[in-house]
Amino acid sequence: MAMRSWLFVPADSEKKLGKALATGADVLILDLEDSVVPANKAIAREMARGWLDLNRNAGREAQRVGRWVRINALDTGVWRDDLVSVMPGQPDGIVLPKAAGPESVQQVAAELYELEQRHGIAPGSTRILPLVSETALAAIGIASYAAASLTRLIGLTWGAEDLSAAIGATRKRDRIGAWTDTFRYVRSQTLLTAHACGVMAIDTLHSDFADLKGLSRAAEESRADGFAGMLAIHPAQVAVINQAFTPGEAELAEARAIVEAFAANPTAGALQIAGKMIDRPHLMLAKRVLGIDD
């Protein structure tokens, strides 16, 4: 199942939930956190559960849509209520906001084991995607995930909005649109740590949903940097993200040529293809493009 675009959908909006499957997003994240005001939390849980039940087998298997839920942060005191409400609907995973570190993931994982057992869900099948950068303390500890045993971890992602508020930053990007040093550091740590853990690195959202040209540039750069997908906050962003994270025909053809050349010369450390010297790291990247696991 492709997991390029991760679209947040407010769980208290019947209209947006009703249109979610038609957006083309690879993963839909029913949001119980930031997009839902406190007065609507209870109804949002009920609506999320109803949507999960109704769309348990969403899409054809080859194009199955991921069914995820973003719960409220652990320090809110309502995250267990979120899990108790939605787990009977068997979501594919839980997005954990404001994760303080690996211990936060372990705390949610322990709760999931009990709920999976209670509802006849395969043990360990509900995955977790933490947002690892939303406080200063969390941001400087991102690398700690690499040393932790987190069997449910599917990836790491980061967010700039909460962190900017936490540190009092009045800007996140410079005059030419590049991340400033603090946010570039957090993004790099998320990317490197995810790869160190052997899980997906999911890039943060492009907050200006009307700026599709800027999104396209950001998404293409994100994939080129090594991210596997990207968060989205508006349906219009989905197609742009999916295109950016889908290899083009020329890239696929080049990758196939590299794989075939090394298959024909298995003992070679380096080869010449189309006038270029290609070595084993190029082979590794080509296999990644083609989705070939070693």
C-alpha positions as CSV (number, residue, x, y, z in Angstrom):
1,M,0.0,0.0,0.0
2,A,1.4,3.4,-1.0
3,M,1.8,5.9,1.9
4,R,2.8,9.1,0.1
5,S,0.1,11.5,1.2
6,W,-1.3,11.6,4.7
7,L,-4.4,13.8,4.8
8,F,-5.8,15.2,8.1
9,V,-9.6,15.1,8.2
10,P,-11.5,16.8,11.1
11,A,-13.4,14.0,12.7
12,D,-16.3,16.2,13.7
13,S,-17.1,17.3,10.1
14,E,-19.7,15.0,8.5
15,K,-19.1,16.8,5.2
16,K,-15.4,16.3,5.1
17,L,-15.6,12.7,6.4
18,G,-18.0,12.0,3.6
19,K,-15.7,13.3,0.9
20,A,-12.5,11.8,2.4
21,L,-12.2,8.7,0.3
22,A,-12.6,10.7,-2.9
23,T,-9.6,12.8,-2.2
24,G,-7.1,10.2,-3.5
25,A,-5.0,10.3,-0.3
26,D,-3.0,7.2,0.5
27,V,-3.7,7.7,4.2
28,L,-6.6,9.4,5.9
29,I,-6.0,10.7,9.4
30,L,-9.2,11.3,11.3
31,D,-8.3,14.1,13.5
32,L,-9.5,14.3,17.1
33,E,-6.8,16.9,18.2
34,D,-6.1,20.3,16.8
35,S,-9.0,20.6,14.3
36,V,-11.6,19.7,16.9
37,V,-12.6,22.2,19.6
38,P,-13.0,20.8,23.2
39,A,-16.8,21.0,23.0
40,N,-16.8,18.7,20.0
41,K,-14.4,16.0,21.2
42,A,-17.0,13.5,22.3
43,I,-19.0,13.8,19.0
44,A,-15.8,13.6,17.0
45,R,-14.9,10.3,18.7
46,E,-18.4,8.9,17.8
47,M,-18.1,10.1,14.2
48,A,-14.6,8.7,13.8
49,R,-15.8,5.3,15.1
50,G,-18.7,5.4,12.7
51,W,-16.6,6.2,9.8
52,L,-14.1,3.5,10.6
53,D,-16.8,0.9,10.9
54,L,-18.4,2.0,7.6
55,N,-15.1,2.1,5.7
56,R,-13.3,-1.0,7.2
57,N,-12.3,-2.2,3.7
58,A,-11.9,1.2,2.0
59,G,-10.7,0.9,-1.6
60,R,-9.5,-2.0,-3.6
61,E,-6.7,-4.0,-2.0
62,A,-4.1,-2.8,-4.5
63,Q,-5.1,0.8,-3.7
64,R,-6.2,0.4,-0.1
65,V,-6.6,3.6,1.8
66,G,-5.0,3.8,5.2
67,R,-7.4,4.5,8.1
68,W,-5.6,6.3,10.9
69,V,-6.7,8.5,13.9
70,R,-4.8,11.3,15.5
71,I,-5.6,11.2,19.2
72,N,-5.1,14.0,21.7
73,A,-1.8,14.5,23.4
74,L,-0.9,12.4,26.4
75,D,-0.9,15.5,28.7
76,T,-4.5,16.3,27.9
77,G,-6.0,13.4,30.0
78,V,-8.4,12.4,27.2
79,W,-6.2,10.3,24.9
80,R,-7.4,7.1,26.5
81,D,-11.0,8.1,25.9
82,D,-10.0,8.6,22.2
83,L,-8.5,5.1,22.0
84,V,-11.4,3.4,23.8
85,S,-13.8,5.1,21.3
86,V,-12.0,4.4,18.1
87,M,-10.3,1.0,18.5
88,P,-13.4,-1.1,18.0
89,G,-13.3,0.4,14.4
90,Q,-9.9,-1.2,13.9
91,P,-7.9,1.7,12.6
92,D,-4.6,0.9,10.9
93,G,-2.7,3.2,13.1
94,I,-2.6,6.0,15.6
95,V,-0.9,9.4,15.1
96,L,0.5,10.5,18.4
97,P,0.9,14.3,18.7
98,K,3.4,16.1,21.0
99,A,5.3,12.9,21.6
100,A,7.9,13.6,24.4
101,G,10.1,10.7,23.3
102,P,10.1,6.9,22.9
103,E,8.4,6.6,26.3
104,S,5.3,8.3,24.9
105,V,5.1,5.7,22.1
106,Q,5.6,2.9,24.6
107,Q,2.8,4.3,26.8
108,V,0.3,4.3,23.9
109,A,1.5,0.9,22.7
110,A,0.7,-0.6,26.1
111,E,-2.8,0.7,25.9
112,L,-3.2,-0.6,22.4
113,Y,-2.3,-4.1,23.4
114,E,-5.1,-4.2,25.9
115,L,-7.6,-2.8,23.5
116,E,-6.6,-5.1,20.7
117,Q,-7.1,-8.1,23.0
118,R,-10.5,-6.7,24.1
119,H,-11.8,-6.3,20.5
120,G,-10.3,-9.3,18.8
121,I,-7.7,-7.3,16.8
122,A,-4.4,-9.0,15.9
123,P,-1.9,-8.1,18.6
124,G,0.6,-5.5,17.5
125,S,-1.2,-4.7,14.2
126,T,-2.1,-1.1,15.2
127,R,0.9,1.0,14.2
128,I,2.0,4.3,15.7
129,L,3.3,7.5,13.9
130,P,4.5,10.1,16.5
131,L,5.0,13.8,15.9
132,V,8.4,14.1,17.4
133,S,9.2,17.8,17.5
134,E,6.4,19.8,19.0
135,T,8.2,21.0,22.1
136,A,11.8,22.1,22.6
137,L,12.6,19.1,24.8
138,A,11.1,16.6,22.3
139,A,13.0,18.3,19.4
140,I,16.4,17.9,21.0
141,G,15.7,14.3,21.9
142,I,14.6,13.0,18.5
143,A,17.7,10.8,18.1
144,S,16.7,8.8,21.2
145,Y,14.1,6.9,19.1
146,A,16.9,5.1,17.3
147,A,18.0,3.3,20.5
148,A,14.5,2.3,21.6
149,S,12.6,-0.9,21.0
150,L,9.3,0.3,19.4
151,T,7.7,-2.6,17.5
152,R,4.7,-0.6,16.5
153,L,6.6,2.3,15.1
154,I,5.9,2.8,11.4
155,G,7.6,6.1,10.9
156,L,8.5,9.5,12.4
157,T,7.1,12.9,11.4
158,W,7.5,16.4,12.6
159,G,5.6,19.7,12.9
160,A,6.7,23.3,12.8
161,E,3.6,25.1,14.1
162,D,3.6,23.9,17.7
163,L,7.4,24.1,18.0
164,S,7.4,27.7,16.8
165,A,4.8,28.6,19.5
166,A,6.8,26.7,22.1
167,I,10.0,28.6,21.5
168,G,8.4,32.0,20.6
169,A,9.7,31.9,17.0
170,T,8.0,34.5,14.8
171,R,9.3,32.9,11.6
172,K,9.9,29.4,10.4
173,R,11.3,30.2,7.0
174,D,13.7,32.8,5.7
175,R,13.2,35.4,3.0
176,I,13.7,33.0,0.2
177,G,11.4,30.4,1.7
178,A,13.9,28.0,3.2
179,W,13.5,26.6,6.7
180,T,15.5,28.6,9.3
181,D,18.3,26.8,11.1
182,T,16.1,25.5,14.0
183,F,13.5,24.0,11.8
184,R,16.0,22.6,9.3
185,Y,17.8,20.9,12.3
186,V,14.6,19.3,13.5
187,R,13.7,18.2,10.0
188,S,17.1,16.6,9.4
189,Q,17.0,14.9,12.8
190,T,13.6,13.4,12.0
191,L,14.8,12.2,8.6
192,L,18.0,10.6,9.9
193,T,16.5,9.0,12.9
194,A,13.7,7.5,10.9
195,H,16.2,5.9,8.6
196,A,18.3,4.7,11.6
197,C,15.2,3.1,13.0
198,G,14.3,1.5,9.6
199,V,11.0,3.2,9.4
200,M,9.4,5.9,7.1
201,A,10.3,9.5,7.4
202,I,7.2,11.6,6.8
203,D,7.7,15.3,6.1
204,T,5.7,18.0,7.7
205,L,2.8,19.8,6.0
206,H,2.9,22.8,3.7
207,S,0.7,25.2,5.6
208,D,-0.3,27.4,2.7
209,F,-2.8,25.1,1.1
210,A,-3.5,27.5,-1.7
211,D,0.1,27.6,-2.8
212,L,0.2,24.4,-4.9
213,K,3.3,25.6,-6.8
214,G,5.2,26.0,-3.6
215,L,3.9,22.7,-2.3
216,S,5.1,20.9,-5.5
217,R,8.6,22.3,-5.0
218,A,8.6,21.4,-1.3
219,A,7.3,17.8,-2.0
220,E,9.8,17.2,-4.8
221,E,12.6,18.4,-2.5
222,S,11.3,16.3,0.3
223,R,11.4,13.1,-1.7
224,A,14.8,14.0,-3.1
225,D,16.1,14.4,0.5
226,G,14.9,10.9,1.5
227,F,11.4,11.4,2.9
228,A,8.8,8.7,2.0
229,G,5.7,10.9,2.2
230,M,4.2,14.1,3.4
231,L,1.4,15.4,5.6
232,A,-1.5,17.3,4.0
233,I,-4.1,19.6,5.5
234,H,-6.3,20.1,2.4
235,P,-7.6,17.7,-0.3
236,A,-6.1,20.0,-3.0
237,Q,-2.7,19.1,-1.8
238,V,-3.1,15.3,-2.2
239,A,-2.6,15.0,-6.0
240,V,0.5,17.3,-5.9
241,I,2.1,15.2,-3.1
242,N,1.3,11.9,-4.8
243,Q,2.8,13.0,-8.0
244,A,6.0,14.3,-6.3
245,F,6.5,11.0,-4.5
246,T,5.8,8.8,-7.5
247,P,8.9,8.0,-9.7
248,G,8.7,9.1,-13.3
249,E,9.3,6.8,-16.2
250,A,12.8,8.1,-16.8
251,E,13.8,7.5,-13.2
252,L,12.2,4.0,-13.2
253,A,14.0,3.1,-16.5
254,E,17.4,4.3,-15.0
255,A,16.8,2.3,-11.9
256,R,15.9,-0.9,-13.8
257,A,19.1,-0.5,-15.9
258,I,21.2,-0.3,-12.8
259,V,19.6,-3.3,-11.2
260,E,19.9,-5.3,-14.4
261,A,23.5,-4.4,-14.8
262,F,24.5,-5.5,-11.4
263,A,22.4,-8.7,-11.7
264,A,24.5,-9.5,-14.8
265,N,27.7,-8.7,-13.0
266,P,27.1,-9.8,-9.4
267,T,30.7,-9.5,-8.3
268,A,31.3,-6.0,-9.6
269,G,31.8,-3.2,-7.2
270,A,31.3,-0.5,-9.8
271,L,30.1,-0.4,-13.4
272,Q,29.8,2.0,-16.3
273,I,26.3,2.7,-17.5
274,A,25.6,5.3,-20.2
275,G,28.9,6.9,-19.6
276,K,28.5,7.2,-15.8
277,M,30.3,5.2,-13.1
278,I,27.7,3.4,-10.9
279,D,28.6,1.7,-7.7
280,R,26.8,-0.2,-4.9
281,P,25.2,2.8,-3.3
282,H,23.6,3.6,-6.6
283,L,22.3,0.0,-6.7
284,M,20.8,0.5,-3.2
285,L,19.0,3.7,-4.3
286,A,17.8,2.1,-7.5
287,K,16.2,-0.8,-5.6
288,R,14.5,1.7,-3.3
289,V,13.0,3.5,-6.3
290,L,11.7,0.2,-7.6
291,G,10.5,-1.0,-4.2
292,I,12.8,-4.0,-4.1
293,D,13.7,-5.3,-0.7
294,D,17.0,-6.9,-0.1
